Amino acid sequence: MSKKPDDLCTPQNELKSLQREFMENLTQAASPVRSPLLSAMPKARIRIYQHAYQLRLCEALLESFPVTHWILGDDQFEALSFEYYRAYPSTFFNISETGVNFPKFLAKLELEFPFLVDLATLEWARVVSLYSAYSSQRKITPLSQISPDVLPRCALSLTPSAQLVSLSWDVKPLLDAFHSREDGQPLEIDSPTFQETFLLVFSGTDHKIEVTPIAADAYRLLAAIQNGKTLEESLALSFEESSENDAQKITNWFRSWTKMGIIEGGVVESVTRKTKLRS
């Protein structure tokens, strides 16, 4: 039986094995050293690499959660960072993705600041929005080109950067104050209020991340659209009984969302297929 390519003793496979073992020793201090090359390396030197790797992960976490870092301070944030990566070792090629479980990690702790989980949740939504803004464009039909008869049965498409965030604490003023301050300027702000808050996070002009408060029913409507529901289904889920005031309100929302680029258009192809199946 012929050997698989990965089983063959080739320079490429030996290099791959060495790289894998080196990475294991960076991320897991107790990993056994099997390679002669790594065995010849002093343990103190390996520890230097381990420490540098951990510090780089902590720096990546700080870049994603600067306001959380400011609240906690250098020492406590660094200590939590080390704990976090022990609980959630990085499995990502992109180091910017390693903070995905940080809000979940904070939620398991007894924190001095009860709003910290919501703050970290909002900060991570900003990170996701920023990177999603650069995702490839999809084939979407502009709303202006969709027939009014087809529109109710059409699945609308939100911009990839759109992130919907539901929080128990109103942490947006804290986030705004931090990001609008001048370098070196001391930051003093009242503690966030315990208040149900719905936010729309998206990439605006020049890829600047915007955070906009929205009403609870607007949040439900956008969430239904984002989950692939048709416009008709989304409206039914968001409003049990509609009135003239609701109709005007919804019209204003869609005008605003279209102008801001939140709603890119609709997927007409799926509507056409459904129509053919019915006929």
N, C-alpha and C positions, 0 to 999 in steps of 0.2 A: 504494500500500500504506500503510495507516495505521501510524503509529508506536506502539511499545509505550509504556505509561505511564511507564516509567523513562527513555525517550529524549526525552520531552517537556521543553521548557524551561519549567519551572514553578518558583515559589518553593520548593515542597516538595523538588523534585529538586535544585535548586541548594543548598539547605541540606544535603540528604543527601550531596551530592558534597563540600561543604566539610567536613562532619563526618568523612567517610571520609579525606579528604586530611590533615586535622589529626591524626587517629589514626595515619596512616602516618608522619607526621613525629614523633609521640611515640615510636613503637616502632622506627622505622628512621631513624636520623640522616641517612642518605644519600639519602632519598627526595626527588625533585624537588618544588619548590614551583610549582604551576600557578595556584592561585587568586590573583587580584589582591589580595584581602583578606589572605591569608597572606603574599603577597609584600611587602606594605606593613608587615608586622610585623617589627620588628628581630630578627635571628637570636639575639641574646642573650636576648630574651624567650622565644623558642621553646625555647632550651636550658634555661631555668628550668623550663618545663613538662615537658621531657624528664626532667630530673633529679628533679623532684617525682614524676613517674610511676614512675620506676625505684625511688625510695625507698619509695613505697607498695607496690610489688610485693615489695620486700625485707621490709617490715613484715608483709605477708601471709604470707610464708614463715616469718618468725620466730614468728608466731602459731601456725602449724601444727607447727613443729619447735622448741619452746622448749628441750628437753633437748639436742638436737643443737647448738643455738646456745650453750647454757651450756658444753658440752664444747669447742667450737671457739673461743669468745670473740668479741667484737664485730667486730674487724677481719677475722679470717679468715672468719667467717660472711658478712659483708657482701660481701667479695671473691668468695666462692663464689656468693653470690646473683646478683651481676652476671654472672658466668660462666654460671650456670645459665640465666638468662633470655636470654642470647645464644644458647645452645644450644637452648633450648626456649621460644621466644617465646610469650607468652600468647595463646590463642585463645578464652578463656572469657569469658562474660558475668559469671559469678560469680568474683570475685577469689580466693575461698577455694579454688577448684579448681585454681589454677595450680601447686600443689605436687605434683601427681600424679606427675610424672616425676623428682622430686628424689632418691628412693632409687636409681633407675636411673642418674641422673647421677653420684651419689656412687660407685656401683659401678665406674665407669670411671676413677676417680682412684686415685692411690697415696696413701692416707691414713695419717696417723700413728696413728690409732686404728682397728684392723681391725674393731671391732664397730659402727662408726658407720653402716654401711649397714643392718644389722639394727635398730639403734635408730631410724633414720629410717623404716624400713618399719613398725615398731610404732607410731610416732607418727602416721603417715599413716593406719593402720588405725583409730586413735582418731578422727581427723577424719572419715573416711568413716562410721564408726559413728554419730557424733553427728548428722550431717546426714541419714543414712538413717533415723534414728529418727523424723523428722518426715514421712516419706513417707506417701502415702495408704494407708489400710487396704484390704486385699484381702478378697475373699469367701472365708473359710476356715471349715471345719467343725471345731468343737472335738473333740479326741480322744475325749472322753466320749460323744460322739454318733455315733461311727463304729462300726459293727458289727465284732466281732472277726474275722468271716469276711472282711470287706472290707479291714481294716487292712493286712494284708501286701502287698496289691496297690495300696495307696494311696500317692500321692506326698505326703510330709509337707512342711510349710512352716515354715521358720525365720523368726524375726522379721527385718524388713528391716535392723535395726542389727547383726545378727550378722556378725562378720568373723573368719575363720579365718586364723591366722598361723603359719607354720612358719619357725623361725629356727635359725641355727647357733650363735648366742651367746645366753646367758641375760641379756638386758638388762632384764628386768622389775624386778629390785631397784633398778636405777639409775632407772628411770622412777618407781617408787613413792616412792623417797627424795626425788626432785625435787618431786613433786606434793604430798607430805605435809609438806614443810618449812614453817616459818613465814617470812613476808616478812623479808628481810634476813638470815636465818640462813645462815651459811656451810655449804656442803654438801661433805662428805668421804665418799667411798665407794670400796671396792675395785673394781678393774677387773672387768668382767663375765667369767665363765668361758666357755670354748669348750665348748658343750654343746648338743646338739640339743634344741630347745624347741618345744612346741606350745601355742598360746594361743588362747583364745576371747575376743574383744572384743565387748562388747554394751552397749546403753544400759539401765541399771537404773533404780532408783527415782529419780524427779525428773530423769530424763535424765542421771544421773551415769554416766559411762563406766566400766565395769568391765573388768578384764583378769584372766582366770582361766586358770591352767595346766590343761591336759588331757592325758590319755594319748595315745600315738600311735594306738592303735586307735579311741579316741573321736574323734580328729581325722579319721581316714579315714571313719568312719561319718557324721559331720556333713557332711564335704565331699561325700560321695555324695548325701546328702539335699539339700544345697544345690544340687547339680548336676541335680536333678530326678529322681533315681532313686527307685523305689518303696522301701518299707521292706524288702521281701524282697530286692530287688537290693542295697540298701545294706548289709544285714547280710552277704550273701554276699561282697561286695567287701571287707568289713572283717575277716571271720573265715572262714578257710578251713575250719576244723573247730571247731565249737562244743561246749562242755562245759556241765555244770551250773553251774560257777563263772562261765563267760561269761554264761550266761542271767541269773544273779542280778546280775552286774555291769551288764549292759545294762539290766535292769529298774531298778536304782538310778539309772543315768544318766538314763533317760527321766523318772523321778520328779523328779529334780533339775532337768533342763532344762525340764520343764513348769512346775515351781514358779517358776523364774527367768524364765519367759516366753520362753525360747529357741525352743521349739517351739510355734507358734501353733495348729496343727491339721493338717488334711489337705485335699487337693483331691479330693472324692468324685466330682465330675462326670466327671473323666477316667476313673475306675474304672468308672463306670456305662456310659460309651460303649464302653470296651474289652470289657466283659462282653456288651453287645449285639452287638458285632461277632463275638464268638466263637460266639454262639448261632444 
